[in-house]
Amino acid sequence: MDRERRGKPAGTPSDIVNIKTMGRSKFRHAIALCAGLSLGMDLSGCVLSPAGTAEERAEIDATSKSYESRASNHELPELPVEASWRNVLSRALQANGELESAYFEWKAALARIDQAAVWPNSNVVLTFGYMFSSENVKAWNRTTLGVGFDPSMNLTLPVKARAAGKVALDAAREAGDKFRAVKFEVQRKVLSAYFELAFTEEFIRIQQDNLALLNLLVESANTRAQAGGPLQDLLKAQIESRTAQNELANTQASAASMRNGLNAMLARAADAPLTLPTTIPAPRPIIADDEHLIAAGVAQNPELAALAQQVAGRQDAIEVARLAYLPDFSPSASITGNISQSIGTMLMLPSRRPALRAALNEAQAMRESSEAMLRQTHQDRAASFVANLYLMRNAERQMQLYRQQIIPAAQALVSSSRAAYAAGAVGFADLVDSERMLLTMRRMLAEVEMEREERLIDLEALAGVDVETLASTARPETGPAALASTPGQGQ
């Protein structure tokens, strides 16, 4: 029965209800057509990842264990009764918030690749329309179904998405190199603090031995003064003893301050007990020769690698700016009952040419800036590395001199003085002077050993590699490190 026979005017809102009563086959056909168009156009799950993305993900996955667990569980390993530098460094790297933050910055930068390289870059839009009319037209033929893309965001060409993904990958690699730079900077600070405390405690032990000798000298001078000897010797001995006591107290206060600072690096209470071995750490061996050290310092420096990735990213940004001259588009499709089916597209032509040209010029200028900074930093780091290497080798030369010649000679002098004092050939003051000379030589050896360790720590930070693994580290020929060794060249 038509609408006129039922006495209902055509085009009333009840026509919408008739959609439910139209032929099911036609309705299913419309839904299938709309869904097919939507699936055919909606590739939101497709990411045009650039080459190297999988390797970067594998690298961060290998690092994630320490930091992903820390995000939910902030328990740190306890230190042993006597903490070695390895114990301290291991805890410090897990406790350091700056390093943890750098890791998550790296992770966030890696996640931006999928955001930049996803295609289509615009959301799919489904449209529905129904025409009210007094004409005797079936509800199906008054219905319009359409599918297209969000008109507020143009659909870019796939090549643009891939280029944007390359820029994002360069940024992720730069963030990874910055994470490595932060790691070695934290390592440098922690090891410097540890070895400074260790050698300060060695200085305390030497000063305690020196004070014990001075106290013996005071007792001897006091005995002579009571027997009618010169009072000046007693006063001099007392002054030296009190001066040594003051120096010892100052050194002990410095050690307490260093211990508090090191505890802070370990995320412990400032006054928490921190006991170091009673002997200074043995010098860490260096298996690699100077040529290999210099090659590693220049080629693997994490700061240079980060700058090299910045240059690469800005080179890729130039390509993105050039691709902006290509048009964007926005396809769509629609169906109106049995009356019409249509497809179409909007083409967005880049008419803002001055702005596009300015963006390209900006990208080129930023690349030149990064290349200049990379060249300068390359020269500065290379010079700093060679200078530290020279000072370290000089400290090793002095260590060998003190250990092989000066210390044995001072020990021989003490032995001879003790024998002569026992025989009455020399006085007590001469014996004390001999032993104080040995203590002075011990202190000078400790200072040279401390200098050597400090220079080695700086070399590790500059090279971006642990000295224990340096001998087995192959010199890189490609990737960020290779760019760092050839500054000024983009990809």
C-alpha angles and dihedrals in degrees: 000000000000125000095257092057091049090052095240119131115241119250097034120145089259086077087080090063089056089068087075091053098048119107110300092215092057093047092049089048090054093047091048091049092049093046091047092052090047094050092044092053101033107084094152091138093059117099118187092213115190122235112279097036094108092051091051091050091050090051094052091044089057089054099040099082095077096046104035090056090046090058090065101025120039097184113129129200116266119244120243121247090265108033117211121204089258091056092048095046094048093054094042093054090052094045100045112109094195091058092046090050091051089053093054090045086056091048091049092049090052091051089056090067091073090047094052099038100043116121132228088038093193129073121251114248124205116200132196128192135175125192120217112210140158089222119105095254124146117250091241091058090050092055122093121192121186142175129197143123133291105282091211091065123046120225108244128210115266091243089063092053091049091050091049088051090055091054090050091049091052089052091050091051090049089052089050091053090047089053089053091048091052090048093055092042090054089046090051093052095045096046091045090052092046096049092042089055092044093052092043089057088050089053088051091054091049092048090050090054089047092050090050090055091048091051089054088050090051091051091049093048090047091052091051092046091053088050091054099272124142115294091211092073091055093049092048091049092049092049091050091047094050091045090052090049090053092049090049091051090049091050092048090051090051090050091051090051091049090049091052091050092048091049089055090055088052093051091245132129112280092239095043113131113261116179122188126195114280091239126061115257116269113253111269110244122239113210097179120084124236094265092056091044092053092046091052093045092054100036103040104036104136094214091054090046091053091050090048090054089049089055090049091049093051091048089055089046088061089057090051090052090051092049089056087079089068116090125251125220142200117206123198141176133198142178129203109195112277091325104079145355120192144175127193146152140216117225116208110205118204098244096158092085098155091054092047091049091049091050090052091049090049092052091050092048092050090051091052089050092052092047091052091049091048092052093049094045090047090056094044095048093045091051092046092049094051091046092052091046091053092049091047092052090048090052089051089052090053091047090055091048094051095043098044102035119006101044094044089049092050091048090050089051091053091049091050092047092051091051092047092047090051089052092047093244096122134028129250092255091058091052091050091049090053093051092045089053089055090050090050091052090049090054093049090050090051090051091052091048090051090050090052093051093047091052091047091052090051090049091053091052092048094046094044091222136096112254091227090064098035096098092059095043112107118219108256117238101181139032128038095332091054090052089051090056091052105044121196097035120113128196 
